Amino acid sequence: MENIIQSNFSLKSHNTFGIDATCEAFINIESIDVLKAVLKYNALPIQILGGGSNILLIKEYYPQLFIKNAIKGIRIVESSEDYVVVEIGSGESWHDFVMWAVEHNLGGVENLSLIPGTVGASPIQNIGAYGVELKNVFVKLEALHLQTFDIQTFANEACQFGYRDSIFKREKKGKYFITKVFLQLTRAHHTLHVEYGDIKKILSEKSIDTPTIRDVSEAVIAIRQSKLPDPTVIGNAGSFFKNPEIPTDKFEQLKQDFPQIVGYPAPSETGEKRVKVAAGWLIEQNGWKGKRYANVGVHERQALVLVNYGKGNGLQIKQLAERIQASVREKFGIELTAEVNMI
């Protein structure tokens, strides 16, 4: 890649929805020094772009400089008998990093296989799947302040991780460019999370009683491929909505009217008993699954996934999302929150 600013650049191949939007300027950034130089002389508002797998472009034209994160590198910086700490360049593909960990028999991220996007985006979202969240293995990150150009370090607690949430989606939003992420993985005595039914089922079908890291990773990949459409075939950003968390008493009230409602106990730091409700179930009960409106719609196999059939635009998808939210609010009294960032 060349560090050259390109004008009137099409973002169609840089977002997994495949939205055909244009930005005034675009550049690939492969080093912190180049990033600093660009920021120093740039006069346009900036937008940082990772893998483009968690964004919805709702405008046709952006009078901004889009900075594509291409900072690479994976290396072990600390090592003991049981653990390693790995430093990963923020522009690395998350899934490629997970495959690197699996190849080196390093445990902790195998349940997060096939999650799209970059390593740098992973702490912003506190990505998670099948009983594991990034915060479980996260040590720290380094980030460049976009105004002062200082490199600052954020340890686990400073990131204020929550469910698909962090301080970088709130107070620090748009203020930093994450450059490196440090994760602690296990070298031995791995704790495997195979309690989810789908993982159990696949391991059972393969007659695997004592699974390895690779076994768990391959099971997760098979599950995700069976449930989620390939964005290279049909535009999407995976799960569009978060699973909402509600008080246990409200869940019990809903269960009286909707006995089949799907929910799981949600951990709470305050001690309040809460339930995480399956957003896909709520959406499906309102008849949205498989619905198509011109060039956009809801995926036929997974109600959580909104799709672009090829010529849709971001505003159409946003309007569809709002209609889904309104219907769930009216029927269940539950507010769905978008997991995808709309810009």
N, C-alpha and C positions, 0 to 999 in steps of 0.2 A: 504493500500500500504506500502511496505517496502522500506526504503532508502538504497537500495543495488545496486551497480553498476553491470550491467549485460554485458557480453562480446558477440560480434558477434550477435547482437540483430536484429531481423526482425522488420522492420518498417511498414509492410503491414497493420496491424490493427491500425496504428497511423497516417494514412493519408487517407482522404476520397476518393481519387482517387483509393485507394487500390493497389498502386504500391508496388511490392515486392522488396524492397531495404533493405540493411543491413548496420548497423553502427557498428563501432568498440566497442563502449561502450554506455550504456543507463542507466539513473537513473530517478526515480520519486522524485520530490522535494516537500515536504509538509510544509517546514518552511524556513525562511530566514537564521536561524542559520545553518541548514544542507546545504543550498545552499553555504554559505560562506565557510564552511569546505570543501566541494567538490571542489570549485573553488581554494582554497588555495593549495591543494595538487595535483590537476589535471594538467597533462602536455599536454593533447590533445587539439586541437582546439575544440571550443564548438559550438553547435547549439541549440538554445532554441526552444522548441516545445510546442505549445498550443493544440488546438483541431485538428490540422492537416487538417483543412478545407480550408485553403487558400494557400497551398503549392503544388508544383509539384516537385517530386524527379526525377531528370533527370540522376542520376548516379545509378549504381547497388550497389556500395559499398562506404561508407563514413568513412574515417579514422578519425572520430571525436567522441566526447562525446555528445550525444543528451540528453538534460535536459528537461524532461517532467514537465511542470508546474502543480502542484497539490495543490497549496496554496488556501485553502477554507475559507469561512466565509462571512456572510452578517449581517450587523448591522447598525442601525440608530445612527448617532453620533451628529446630530443637528436636532432640531425640532421647528417649529413655527406653528402658526395657519394655514398658507397656504402652507408651504414648509417643506421638510425634506432633509437632506443630508445623503446619504447612503454610507457606506464604504464596498467595495466588494473585497474579495480575488481574485487575478488575475487568479487563476486556476479554478474559478467557470465557469460552462457552461453559456454562455450569455443567451441562451433561458430560462434556469432554473431561472436565475435572473429575466428576464422579467416576467415570470409566477409568481414569488414571488411578484413582484411589482403589478401585476394585482390583485393577491389575497388580497393584502393590500390596494387596491384602490389608488395606487400612480401613478400619471400620468407623461408622458413624453417619455416613451420608448415603448409604446404599438405598434406603427407602426414598431418597430424593432423586432417584434416577429418572431421566427423561423429562425433567422439568426444564422448559425452555428458558432462554435468557442468558445473561452474563453473570459472572461471579460478583461483579460490582453491584448489580441490582438485588442480589440475594438478601443482604441485610436490610435494605430499604423496605422490602416486602416481608421480611422474616419468613421466607418461603417454608412450606411444610407439606407433608403428605404422609399418610399411613402411620401416624403416631409419632412422627419425628418433625422437629422444627429446627431451623438454622441455629437458633439461640442455644440449642443443646450442645453444639460443637464449636460455637463462635468464641474466639479469644479477644480479638480486637480488629480494628481497621485503621487505615491511614487515609486521610482525605485532604484535598487541597481546597482551602477557602477561596471562593471565587472573587472576593474583593481584596483581601490582604495578600493572597498567594502564599500564606503560611501553610505548612503541612501540620495537621493536627491528628492526634490519635484518640480514638474512641474505644474504650474497653466495653465489655459486654453490658454492664449495668448502665453505662452512659448512653447506650443506644435505645434504652427504654423500650425493649421489644414487647410487642403484644401480638394478638392474633392477626396475622398478615399486616403487621403495623410496626412502626419504629419512629424514633424522633425525626428521621429523615423524610417522613411523610407529614410531619407536623411543624414544629418550631424551626427545624433546620432544612425544610423543604426548599430546594433550589439554591441553597447557599454553599454547597460543597460538591466537589467532584471526587468520588471515592477512587483511590488509586490502587490500594492493596487490601486484601482480606486475609486474616490469619485464623486458621481453624485447627482445633486439636482433635486428632483421630487416634483410634486405638490400634496398637500393633499386636496386642494379644488380649485374651480374655474379652473378646468382643461381646457386647450386649446387643443381641439381634431382636428387632421388633417385628414379630410375625403374628401378633394377636388379631390383626384385621382379617375378617372372614375371607376376603378374596385372596389374600396371600396364603392363608392356611389351605384354601381349596386347591390352589395351583401346586403347592408343595406336596399336598396329599396325593393329587393326581399323578405326580411324578415319583411317588413313593419315597419322598425325601423326609426322613425323620430327624436328621441332624443337619440342618441347612448351613451353608457357608455364606459369606458375604455375597459372593457371586450368585448363589442360588436366590437370595432375597432380591438382589438387583434385577435379575432376569425375570422374576415373578412380577415385580413392580412394573417393569417395562412392558410385559405382556398385558397386564391390567390396563395400563394407560393407553396402549395401542388399541385395545379392544373397545375402550370407552370414549376416547377423544379423537376427533378427526385430525388428519395430518394437514397442517397449515400450508404445505406446498401443494396440496390437492384442493382444499377448500379453505378460504381465509377465515381465521379465528384466532382468539387469544386464550384458548383454554377456558377455564371457569371464569365466567364474567362477574358473578356475584359471590360475596362471602357467605358462609353459613352463619345465619344470625344467632346470637346468643340471647336467650330470654330467661327471666326468673322461673324457677321450678314450678311455683304455684300457677303461673300463667300457662306453662306447658301442660300441667295437669288439667286445667280448665279446657284447653283446646282439645285434649285427648278425649274428653267427654263427648265433644261434637265430632271429632275426627279421630276415631280409635286407631287408625292406621298411621297416624303421623309419626315421622321418623326423627328421633332425637337421641343425643348422647350427653352424658354428664360433662360439663365444661369446667376445667380448673379455674378457680378464682382466688386471686391474691387477698381479697377482702374477706374471704370465708363465706360469702353469699352463695347459696346453692343456685346454680344456673344450668341451663340445658342448651346445647348447640343443636339447632334444628337444621335438617337437611334442606338447603335452599332448592335443590333440584326437585325434591318431592313437592315442595310448596308450589313451584312453578308448574310442574306437571299436573297438579290437581286443578289448576286453572285452565288447562287445555292448551298450553302453549307449545308443548313438545311437538316438533315437526312442522309447526306453522311457518309459512313462507309469505313474505310480503315483497313482491317484485324481486329485487336482487339481494334481499337480506332475509334472515329468518332465525328460527331456533332449531338446533340440530335434532335430527330424527331419533338419535340414540341417546342423547344426553341433553336434558332440558337446561342445564347450567351453561351450555355453550351457545353463544350467538355467532352466526356465521355470515360471511359475505360470499355470495354465489358468483362473484366475478366483477360486477359493475356497480356494486353498492357503494355508498359513501358513508363517512363516519356519522354524519348527522342523522341518517336513516337508522343506523344501528343504535345511536343514542336515544332516538325517539321510541324505538322498539323496547329498549331497556326501561324507559320511563313508563311505558304502558304495562309492562310486566310488573314493575314495582307497584304501580297503582292498584293492579288487580290483586296482588298478594296482600297489600295493605288493607284493601276493602274486605277481603274474605277472611283473613286470619288476624288482622291487626298487628302484623309484623312488618317492620321496615327492612327491606333488602338494601344492602350497601354494595356498590360496585367495587369489585376487586381490581378491575382494569382502570388505569389512569386515563381520563379523557382530557386531551389537550387541544 
